[in-house]
Protein backbone atom coordinates (compact mmCIF):
# COMPACT_ATOMS: atom_id res chain seq x y z
CA UNK A 1 0.00 0.00 0.00
CA UNK A 2 1.34 3.43 -0.94
CA UNK A 3 1.17 6.04 1.82
CA UNK A 4 1.50 9.71 0.92
CA UNK A 5 1.37 12.49 3.46
CA UNK A 6 -0.39 15.75 2.59
CA UNK A 7 1.50 18.54 0.86
CA UNK A 8 4.07 19.85 1.32
CA UNK A 9 5.53 16.69 2.92
CA UNK A 10 4.62 14.61 -0.14
CA UNK A 11 6.65 17.09 -2.20
CA UNK A 12 9.59 16.55 0.12
CA UNK A 13 9.70 12.75 0.46
CA UNK A 14 7.18 11.41 -2.04
CA UNK A 15 5.54 8.34 -0.54
CA UNK A 16 6.49 7.02 2.89
CA UNK A 17 8.67 4.04 2.03
CA UNK A 18 7.49 0.49 2.63
CA UNK A 19 10.16 -1.82 4.00
CA UNK A 20 12.04 0.96 5.78
CA UNK A 21 12.03 3.19 8.85
CA UNK A 22 11.10 6.85 8.35
CA UNK A 23 12.21 9.12 11.17
CA UNK A 24 10.81 12.57 11.95
CA UNK A 25 12.90 14.30 14.60
CA UNK A 26 13.16 17.73 16.17
CA UNK A 27 12.49 19.77 19.31
CA UNK A 28 9.18 19.71 21.22
CA UNK A 29 6.14 21.31 19.62
CA UNK A 30 7.18 21.16 15.96
CA UNK A 31 4.47 18.75 14.82
CA UNK A 32 5.95 15.26 15.18
CA UNK A 33 2.86 13.77 16.81
CA UNK A 34 0.56 15.62 14.41
CA UNK A 35 2.40 14.07 11.47
CA UNK A 36 2.10 10.64 13.09
CA UNK A 37 -1.66 11.09 13.50
CA UNK A 38 -2.02 12.29 9.90
CA UNK A 39 -0.03 9.29 8.65
CA UNK A 40 -2.21 6.92 10.68
CA UNK A 41 -5.42 8.46 9.34
CA UNK A 42 -4.20 8.33 5.73
CA UNK A 43 -3.13 4.69 6.08
CA UNK A 44 -6.44 3.61 7.60
CA UNK A 45 -8.41 5.51 4.95
CA UNK A 46 -6.64 3.29 2.40
CA UNK A 47 -7.77 0.14 4.19
CA UNK A 48 -4.79 -0.50 6.46
CA UNK A 49 -4.37 -1.11 10.18
CA UNK A 50 -2.11 0.91 12.46
CA UNK A 51 -0.16 -0.09 15.57
CA UNK A 52 0.65 3.11 17.46
CA UNK A 53 3.20 3.08 20.32
CA UNK A 54 2.73 6.27 22.37
CA UNK A 55 5.62 6.53 24.84
CA UNK A 56 4.98 10.12 25.91
CA UNK A 57 1.23 10.21 26.45
CA UNK A 58 0.96 12.83 23.73
CA UNK A 59 -1.71 11.13 21.67
CA UNK A 60 -4.95 13.09 22.05
CA UNK A 61 -8.22 11.25 21.19
CA UNK A 62 -9.79 14.61 20.39
CA UNK A 63 -7.00 15.48 17.96
CA UNK A 64 -7.26 12.06 16.32
CA UNK A 65 -11.00 12.53 15.76
CA UNK A 66 -10.42 16.06 14.50
CA UNK A 67 -7.89 14.95 11.87
CA UNK A 68 -9.87 11.84 10.91
CA UNK A 69 -13.07 13.85 10.43
CA UNK A 70 -15.79 11.74 8.79
CA UNK A 71 -13.47 8.73 8.98
CA UNK A 72 -13.10 8.94 12.79
CA UNK A 73 -15.21 5.85 13.57
CA UNK A 74 -13.27 3.69 11.12
CA UNK A 75 -10.03 5.21 12.39
CA UNK A 76 -10.71 4.33 16.01
CA UNK A 77 -11.63 0.76 15.03
CA UNK A 78 -8.46 0.19 13.00
CA UNK A 79 -5.83 1.69 15.31
CA UNK A 80 -4.36 -0.21 18.25
CA UNK A 81 -2.62 2.00 20.77
CA UNK A 82 0.13 0.87 23.16
CA UNK A 83 1.29 3.00 26.14
CA UNK A 84 4.55 1.62 27.55
CA UNK A 85 5.58 3.33 30.77
CA UNK A 86 9.26 2.37 30.79
CA UNK A 87 12.00 1.17 28.43
CA UNK A 88 11.44 -2.50 29.25
CA UNK A 89 7.72 -2.19 28.44
CA UNK A 90 8.62 -0.46 25.16
CA UNK A 91 10.82 -3.41 24.26
CA UNK A 92 8.06 -5.89 25.12
CA UNK A 93 5.48 -3.97 23.08
CA UNK A 94 7.68 -3.92 19.97
CA UNK A 95 8.31 -7.65 20.29
CA UNK A 96 4.55 -8.26 20.68
CA UNK A 97 3.77 -6.21 17.57
CA UNK A 98 6.16 -8.44 15.64
CA UNK A 99 3.71 -11.32 16.21
CA UNK A 100 0.66 -9.42 14.96
CA UNK A 101 -0.75 -9.11 11.47
CA UNK A 102 0.74 -6.62 9.04
CA UNK A 103 0.03 -2.92 9.31
CA UNK A 104 1.79 0.38 9.70
CA UNK A 105 3.78 0.85 12.92
CA UNK A 106 4.30 4.23 14.56
CA UNK A 107 6.56 4.74 17.58
CA UNK A 108 6.21 8.24 19.02
CA UNK A 109 8.82 8.70 20.41
CA UNK A 110 11.32 5.87 20.11
CA UNK A 111 13.84 7.68 22.35
CA UNK A 112 11.75 9.25 25.14
CA UNK A 113 12.03 6.26 27.48
CA UNK A 114 15.55 5.58 26.21
CA UNK A 115 16.56 9.02 27.52
CA UNK A 116 15.20 8.17 30.95
CA UNK A 117 17.14 4.92 30.92
CA UNK A 118 20.38 6.70 30.03
CA UNK A 119 19.74 9.32 32.72
CA UNK A 120 19.72 6.66 35.45
CA UNK A 121 23.25 6.64 36.95
CA UNK A 122 22.78 3.01 38.02
CA UNK A 123 22.32 1.90 34.40
CA UNK A 124 25.07 1.49 31.83
CA UNK A 125 24.42 3.66 28.78
CA UNK A 126 25.92 0.98 26.57
CA UNK A 127 23.12 -1.37 27.61
CA UNK A 128 20.46 1.20 26.68
CA UNK A 129 22.15 1.75 23.31
CA UNK A 130 22.25 -1.97 22.67
CA UNK A 131 18.55 -2.30 23.49
CA UNK A 132 17.71 0.65 21.23
CA UNK A 133 19.54 -1.06 18.37
CA UNK A 134 17.64 -4.30 19.03
CA UNK A 135 14.27 -2.49 19.01
CA UNK A 136 15.08 -0.66 15.78
CA UNK A 137 16.32 -3.85 14.12
CA UNK A 138 13.04 -5.58 15.02
CA UNK A 139 11.06 -2.69 13.55
CA UNK A 140 13.21 -2.80 10.42
CA UNK A 141 12.71 -6.54 10.05
CA UNK A 142 8.93 -6.20 10.45
CA UNK A 143 8.88 -3.46 7.85
CA UNK A 144 10.88 -5.48 5.32
CA UNK A 145 9.19 -8.82 5.91
CA UNK A 146 5.66 -7.37 5.75
CA UNK A 147 6.52 -4.63 3.24
CA UNK A 148 4.88 -2.04 5.45
CA UNK A 149 5.88 1.48 6.50
CA UNK A 150 7.29 2.23 9.94
CA UNK A 151 7.38 5.78 11.26
CA UNK A 152 9.38 6.72 14.34
CA UNK A 153 9.97 10.07 15.98
CA UNK A 154 12.97 11.19 17.99
CA UNK A 155 14.35 14.20 19.80
CA UNK A 156 17.35 16.49 19.54
CA UNK A 157 19.90 17.81 22.01
CA UNK A 158 22.40 20.64 21.77
CA UNK A 159 26.08 19.77 21.55
CA UNK A 160 27.57 22.38 23.85
CA UNK A 161 31.03 22.00 22.28
CA UNK A 162 29.87 22.81 18.75
CA UNK A 163 26.52 24.51 19.35
CA UNK A 164 24.91 22.10 16.86
CA UNK A 165 21.61 20.28 17.40
CA UNK A 166 22.11 16.52 17.24
CA UNK A 167 19.70 13.60 17.11
CA UNK A 168 19.29 11.60 20.31
CA UNK A 169 20.35 8.02 19.70
CA UNK A 170 23.21 9.14 17.48
CA UNK A 171 24.66 6.64 15.04
CA UNK A 172 22.17 3.94 16.07
CA UNK A 173 19.20 6.05 15.00
CA UNK A 174 20.93 7.25 11.84
CA UNK A 175 21.88 3.71 10.79
CA UNK A 176 18.44 2.15 11.09
CA UNK A 177 16.47 5.16 9.79
CA UNK A 178 16.48 5.03 5.99
CA UNK A 179 14.66 8.36 5.69
CA UNK A 180 15.32 11.14 8.20
CA UNK A 181 13.40 14.42 8.28
CA UNK A 182 14.30 17.27 10.61
CA UNK A 183 11.37 19.37 11.84
CA UNK A 184 12.05 22.79 13.31
CA UNK A 185 10.33 26.15 13.89
CA UNK A 186 11.09 28.93 11.44
CA UNK A 187 10.59 31.77 13.90
CA UNK A 188 7.37 32.81 12.19
CA UNK A 189 4.19 32.20 14.16
CA UNK A 190 2.69 28.79 13.43
CA UNK A 191 5.21 27.94 10.71
CA UNK A 192 7.49 24.89 10.66
CA UNK A 193 10.23 23.71 8.33
CA UNK A 194 10.88 20.11 7.29
CA UNK A 195 14.31 19.27 5.88
CA UNK A 196 15.29 15.98 4.27
CA UNK A 197 18.47 14.89 6.05
CA UNK A 198 18.76 11.35 4.68
CA UNK A 199 17.04 9.31 1.98
CA UNK A 200 17.89 6.27 -0.13
CA UNK A 201 16.76 7.73 -3.44
CA UNK A 202 16.07 11.46 -3.07
CA UNK A 203 18.51 14.38 -2.88
CA UNK A 204 19.20 15.49 0.67
CA UNK A 205 19.01 19.03 1.99
CA UNK A 206 15.69 20.04 0.41
CA UNK A 207 13.27 21.86 2.72
CA UNK A 208 9.58 22.74 2.74
CA UNK A 209 7.57 24.93 5.09
CA UNK A 210 4.18 24.04 6.52
CA UNK A 211 1.55 25.04 9.05
CA UNK A 212 -0.50 22.83 11.37
CA UNK A 213 -4.26 23.22 10.90
CA UNK A 214 -7.36 21.76 12.51
CA UNK A 215 -7.55 19.19 9.68
CA UNK A 216 -3.83 18.36 9.60
CA UNK A 217 -1.15 20.38 7.82
CA UNK A 218 -0.94 22.68 4.81
CA UNK A 219 1.84 24.42 2.88
CA UNK A 220 2.92 27.67 4.47
CA UNK A 221 1.61 30.75 2.70
CA UNK A 222 3.35 33.34 4.79
CA UNK A 223 3.52 36.71 3.09
CA UNK A 224 5.37 39.87 3.97
CA UNK A 225 3.00 42.79 4.15
C-alpha positions as CSV (number, residue, x, y, z in Angstrom):
1,X,0.0,0.0,0.0
2,X,1.3,3.4,-0.9
3,X,1.2,6.0,1.8
4,X,1.5,9.7,0.9
5,X,1.4,12.5,3.5
6,X,-0.4,15.8,2.6
7,X,1.5,18.5,0.9
8,X,4.1,19.8,1.3
9,X,5.5,16.7,2.9
10,X,4.6,14.6,-0.1
11,X,6.6,17.1,-2.2
12,X,9.6,16.5,0.1
13,X,9.7,12.7,0.5
14,X,7.2,11.4,-2.0
15,X,5.5,8.3,-0.5
16,X,6.5,7.0,2.9
17,X,8.7,4.0,2.0
18,X,7.5,0.5,2.6
19,X,10.2,-1.8,4.0
20,X,12.0,1.0,5.8
21,X,12.0,3.2,8.9
22,X,11.1,6.8,8.3
23,X,12.2,9.1,11.2
24,X,10.8,12.6,11.9
25,X,12.9,14.3,14.6
26,X,13.2,17.7,16.2
27,X,12.5,19.8,19.3
28,X,9.2,19.7,21.2
29,X,6.1,21.3,19.6
30,X,7.2,21.2,16.0
31,X,4.5,18.8,14.8
32,X,6.0,15.3,15.2
33,X,2.9,13.8,16.8
34,X,0.6,15.6,14.4
35,X,2.4,14.1,11.5
36,X,2.1,10.6,13.1
37,X,-1.7,11.1,13.5
38,X,-2.0,12.3,9.9
39,X,0.0,9.3,8.6
40,X,-2.2,6.9,10.7
41,X,-5.4,8.5,9.3
42,X,-4.2,8.3,5.7
43,X,-3.1,4.7,6.1
44,X,-6.4,3.6,7.6
45,X,-8.4,5.5,5.0
46,X,-6.6,3.3,2.4
47,X,-7.8,0.1,4.2
48,X,-4.8,-0.5,6.5
49,X,-4.4,-1.1,10.2
50,X,-2.1,0.9,12.5
51,X,-0.2,-0.1,15.6
52,X,0.7,3.1,17.5
53,X,3.2,3.1,20.3
54,X,2.7,6.3,22.4
55,X,5.6,6.5,24.8
56,X,5.0,10.1,25.9
57,X,1.2,10.2,26.4
58,X,1.0,12.8,23.7
59,X,-1.7,11.1,21.7
60,X,-5.0,13.1,22.1
61,X,-8.2,11.2,21.2
62,X,-9.8,14.6,20.4
63,X,-7.0,15.5,18.0
64,X,-7.3,12.1,16.3
65,X,-11.0,12.5,15.8
66,X,-10.4,16.1,14.5
67,X,-7.9,15.0,11.9
68,X,-9.9,11.8,10.9
69,X,-13.1,13.9,10.4
70,X,-15.8,11.7,8.8
71,X,-13.5,8.7,9.0
72,X,-13.1,8.9,12.8
73,X,-15.2,5.9,13.6
74,X,-13.3,3.7,11.1
75,X,-10.0,5.2,12.4
76,X,-10.7,4.3,16.0
77,X,-11.6,0.8,15.0
78,X,-8.5,0.2,13.0
79,X,-5.8,1.7,15.3
80,X,-4.4,-0.2,18.2
81,X,-2.6,2.0,20.8
82,X,0.1,0.9,23.2
83,X,1.3,3.0,26.1
84,X,4.6,1.6,27.5
85,X,5.6,3.3,30.8
86,X,9.3,2.4,30.8
87,X,12.0,1.2,28.4
88,X,11.4,-2.5,29.2
89,X,7.7,-2.2,28.4
90,X,8.6,-0.5,25.2
91,X,10.8,-3.4,24.3
92,X,8.1,-5.9,25.1
93,X,5.5,-4.0,23.1
94,X,7.7,-3.9,20.0
95,X,8.3,-7.6,20.3
96,X,4.6,-8.3,20.7
97,X,3.8,-6.2,17.6
98,X,6.2,-8.4,15.6
99,X,3.7,-11.3,16.2
100,X,0.7,-9.4,15.0
101,X,-0.8,-9.1,11.5
102,X,0.7,-6.6,9.0
103,X,0.0,-2.9,9.3
104,X,1.8,0.4,9.7
105,X,3.8,0.9,12.9
106,X,4.3,4.2,14.6
107,X,6.6,4.7,17.6
108,X,6.2,8.2,19.0
109,X,8.8,8.7,20.4
110,X,11.3,5.9,20.1
111,X,13.8,7.7,22.3
112,X,11.7,9.3,25.1
113,X,12.0,6.3,27.5
114,X,15.5,5.6,26.2
115,X,16.6,9.0,27.5
116,X,15.2,8.2,31.0
117,X,17.1,4.9,30.9
118,X,20.4,6.7,30.0
119,X,19.7,9.3,32.7
120,X,19.7,6.7,35.5
121,X,23.3,6.6,36.9
122,X,22.8,3.0,38.0
123,X,22.3,1.9,34.4
124,X,25.1,1.5,31.8
125,X,24.4,3.7,28.8
126,X,25.9,1.0,26.6
127,X,23.1,-1.4,27.6
128,X,20.5,1.2,26.7
129,X,22.1,1.8,23.3
130,X,22.3,-2.0,22.7
131,X,18.5,-2.3,23.5
132,X,17.7,0.6,21.2
133,X,19.5,-1.1,18.4
134,X,17.6,-4.3,19.0
135,X,14.3,-2.5,19.0
136,X,15.1,-0.7,15.8
137,X,16.3,-3.8,14.1
138,X,13.0,-5.6,15.0
139,X,11.1,-2.7,13.6
140,X,13.2,-2.8,10.4
141,X,12.7,-6.5,10.1
142,X,8.9,-6.2,10.4
143,X,8.9,-3.5,7.9
144,X,10.9,-5.5,5.3
145,X,9.2,-8.8,5.9
146,X,5.7,-7.4,5.7
147,X,6.5,-4.6,3.2
148,X,4.9,-2.0,5.4
149,X,5.9,1.5,6.5
150,X,7.3,2.2,9.9
151,X,7.4,5.8,11.3
152,X,9.4,6.7,14.3
153,X,10.0,10.1,16.0
154,X,13.0,11.2,18.0
155,X,14.3,14.2,19.8
156,X,17.4,16.5,19.5
157,X,19.9,17.8,22.0
158,X,22.4,20.6,21.8
159,X,26.1,19.8,21.5
160,X,27.6,22.4,23.9
161,X,31.0,22.0,22.3
162,X,29.9,22.8,18.7
163,X,26.5,24.5,19.4
164,X,24.9,22.1,16.9
165,X,21.6,20.3,17.4
166,X,22.1,16.5,17.2
167,X,19.7,13.6,17.1
168,X,19.3,11.6,20.3
169,X,20.4,8.0,19.7
170,X,23.2,9.1,17.5
171,X,24.7,6.6,15.0
172,X,22.2,3.9,16.1
173,X,19.2,6.1,15.0
174,X,20.9,7.2,11.8
175,X,21.9,3.7,10.8
176,X,18.4,2.1,11.1
177,X,16.5,5.2,9.8
178,X,16.5,5.0,6.0
179,X,14.7,8.4,5.7
180,X,15.3,11.1,8.2
181,X,13.4,14.4,8.3
182,X,14.3,17.3,10.6
183,X,11.4,19.4,11.8
184,X,12.0,22.8,13.3
185,X,10.3,26.2,13.9
186,X,11.1,28.9,11.4
187,X,10.6,31.8,13.9
188,X,7.4,32.8,12.2
189,X,4.2,32.2,14.2
190,X,2.7,28.8,13.4
191,X,5.2,27.9,10.7
192,X,7.5,24.9,10.7
193,X,10.2,23.7,8.3
194,X,10.9,20.1,7.3
195,X,14.3,19.3,5.9
196,X,15.3,16.0,4.3
197,X,18.5,14.9,6.1
198,X,18.8,11.4,4.7
199,X,17.0,9.3,2.0
200,X,17.9,6.3,-0.1
201,X,16.8,7.7,-3.4
202,X,16.1,11.5,-3.1
203,X,18.5,14.4,-2.9
204,X,19.2,15.5,0.7
205,X,19.0,19.0,2.0
206,X,15.7,20.0,0.4
207,X,13.3,21.9,2.7
208,X,9.6,22.7,2.7
209,X,7.6,24.9,5.1
210,X,4.2,24.0,6.5
211,X,1.5,25.0,9.0
212,X,-0.5,22.8,11.4
213,X,-4.3,23.2,10.9
214,X,-7.4,21.8,12.5
215,X,-7.6,19.2,9.7
216,X,-3.8,18.4,9.6
217,X,-1.2,20.4,7.8
218,X,-0.9,22.7,4.8
219,X,1.8,24.4,2.9
220,X,2.9,27.7,4.5
221,X,1.6,30.8,2.7
222,X,3.4,33.3,4.8
223,X,3.5,36.7,3.1
224,X,5.4,39.9,4.0
225,X,3.0,42.8,4.2
